[in-house]
Amino acid sequence: MERNIVVSDEVRSMIEESGQDYRVSTACRGSVIVPVSIKPPKDNDIKIPIGNNTLYVSRVQARYLKNVTMDMMYNDDDLYSCTVFNRY
């Protein structure tokens, strides 16, 4: 079921500059990009290498995604208003 998911140059740069891995996960507002420190990867995630880091994409999201763009980046409101992030 692996698909070609295009990661924007902006997202690639952000991941490389941050020096950390990220995950595309399901949140209340839809697909979000979060650091793996907030939403750890799962064994069945799709792994997209980005420089020395990895962008993990949940299998659920991978079925629907064509592009990963900066407008998917999480914000503090997501952490406090969405129950999937309730431990943060």
C-alpha positions as CSV (number, residue, x, y, z in Angstrom):
1,M,0.0,0.0,0.0
2,E,3.0,2.3,-0.1
3,R,2.4,5.5,-2.1
4,N,4.5,8.3,-3.4
5,I,4.1,11.0,-0.8
6,V,5.8,14.3,-1.8
7,V,7.4,16.2,1.1
8,S,7.7,20.0,0.4
9,D,11.1,21.6,0.4
10,E,9.9,23.8,3.3
11,V,9.1,20.7,5.4
12,R,12.4,19.1,4.4
13,S,14.4,22.2,5.4
14,M,12.5,22.5,8.8
15,I,13.3,18.8,9.6
16,E,16.9,19.1,8.6
17,E,17.4,22.3,10.6
18,S,15.6,21.0,13.7
19,G,17.8,17.9,13.8
20,Q,14.9,15.7,15.0
21,D,12.5,13.2,13.6
22,Y,8.9,14.0,13.0
23,R,5.7,12.1,12.4
24,V,2.6,12.8,10.3
25,S,-0.2,11.7,12.6
26,T,-4.0,12.1,13.0
27,A,-5.2,15.0,15.1
28,C,-8.5,16.7,15.7
29,R,-8.0,19.1,12.8
30,G,-6.7,16.4,10.4
31,S,-3.2,15.4,9.5
32,V,-0.5,17.1,11.6
33,I,3.3,17.1,11.6
34,V,4.6,16.6,15.2
35,P,8.0,15.8,16.7
36,V,8.3,12.2,17.7
37,S,8.8,13.4,21.2
38,I,5.1,14.3,21.2
39,K,3.7,11.4,19.1
40,P,6.2,8.5,18.8
41,P,6.4,6.5,15.6
42,K,4.7,3.1,15.3
43,D,6.3,0.0,13.9
44,N,4.0,0.1,10.8
45,D,4.6,3.7,9.9
46,I,6.1,4.6,6.5
47,K,9.6,6.0,6.9
48,I,10.7,8.8,4.7
49,P,14.4,9.7,5.0
50,I,15.1,13.5,5.3
51,G,18.8,14.1,5.5
52,N,20.0,12.5,8.8
53,N,16.4,12.4,10.1
54,T,13.2,10.5,9.4
55,L,9.7,11.6,8.7
56,Y,7.3,8.9,9.8
57,V,3.9,8.8,8.3
58,S,1.1,6.8,10.0
59,R,-0.4,4.1,7.8
60,V,-3.8,5.7,8.4
61,Q,-2.7,9.0,7.0
62,A,-0.7,7.5,4.2
63,R,-3.9,6.2,2.6
64,Y,-5.0,9.8,2.1
65,L,-1.9,11.9,1.7
66,K,-0.3,13.1,-1.5
67,N,1.8,15.9,-0.1
68,V,3.2,16.9,3.3
69,T,3.3,20.7,3.6
70,M,4.1,23.3,6.3
71,D,0.4,24.1,6.9
72,M,0.2,20.6,8.5
73,M,2.7,21.6,11.2
74,Y,1.2,21.4,14.7
75,N,0.8,24.4,16.9
76,D,0.3,24.8,20.7
77,D,-3.5,25.0,20.3
78,D,-3.3,21.4,18.9
79,L,-1.6,20.2,22.0
80,Y,-4.0,21.8,24.4
81,S,-7.3,21.4,22.6
82,C,-7.0,18.0,21.0
83,T,-7.5,14.8,23.1
84,V,-5.0,12.8,21.1
85,F,-2.3,15.0,22.6
86,N,-3.9,14.9,26.1
87,R,-0.7,13.8,27.9
88,Y,1.1,17.0,26.9
